[in-house]
Amino acid sequence: MTTIASPASLLTVEKIRSVIDAMPMQGRIMLRLILLQYFDVTDEEILYIVADRPDPRCVAGTKPTNTTMTKESIKVVTDRRDQYRRQVRLKRERTWLQCASLRRLTQLREAFADRARTLLTKRFSISADTLDALRASAMTVLPKPAIRLLEQRWEADEITAEDYQQQRLSIEFQTQLRMAEKYRTRLNLAEREHQSAISAPLQDHEIAHVWGIPAGSLAARKVKYLTQYLHTLHATLQTGAAATVTAPLDLWKETFSVLAEQPIERSLSTYDGLEKTESALIDKLTAMIWGNLAEEIEIKFWTSLVFGASSNAMHSEITRNLFGLQRLTTILNDMDRSPEAVDEELLKRTAPIPKLEVRAVEDSAELPAKELSEMQAQILNSMRGEDASGRASDKW
């Protein structure tokens, strides 16, 4: 029995592009503007848009005397195309970077929790029931008071170094579990936002802003050429499938799904002031990846990574870029995630702080004052000055 592929499975980027390229100039521009995050509007098509725009003097009631296009009018359309193209493509890239980095961070926190569990089992002989209890209470425990109490007991000599590290590692185990759950929640939200971003066409008012045509004319053209595109695409797929589809397919939705499978072109980003210096940003990103940031600081830092480097970046698409998120994914790709490296980090993080030797401090404070040599005393006297009798002056 031969399985016949449905038209949806035969849809490819090449077929979508060929159908759009075969449309009339006006229809081709309309489809490329709607799908601006996947297609470019060429310079030739920009010239057509400039010539097709209604003359503002006609709208004002004055008969135009010259209809030639100017460099200024071409630049206006080009700038608007670039503005919306950057906006939709940055959103697609940003949401993709969010999903990629959150997926890796979730895996990393789970790996840390797994290694902490292994160390507690093998090195400190913690029972499985105790570990299950720690896991069950991970979402409600407050780590800071627990760590503070543990440090106080350590300073008061109420606990051994081994017991300190075992309890501190238990707290770290719960912290890693809680952060993994937090990253999973963020990942779910980011995936929904990414799905919304990759399937969002350019809005009618945005197309009208680029093209400069009235809303009524835009709506009529959109209906006409969308219908033409879907009919042509359906006929093309039917020919390739050699079968009749019994259930109607949403070819418009499928168009976005196929186009979204293309690799995302990385934008060129430059450092724009996040964390004041680039080295400070890299250090904070590294601390975040290894789980060394306090949770309240991590929340604010993640928000600044997602929405831009400054308040201006949050509200102005021109100043906004993805430098922080791009560096985050780079560091995640380059870091050593081997079990040995994770174990070393966990044991270093949970080790007790060595106590200061009081006797050594007291001895260093009671060191006898060193007497000045004859040459040093002479230099000191010359700096202080002498009175007429030849004695050192006491005016200082």
Order of alpha helices (4+ residues) and beta strands (2+ residues): alpha-alpha-alpha-alpha-alpha-alpha-alpha-alpha-alpha-alpha-alpha-alpha-alpha-alpha-alpha-alpha-alpha-alpha-alpha
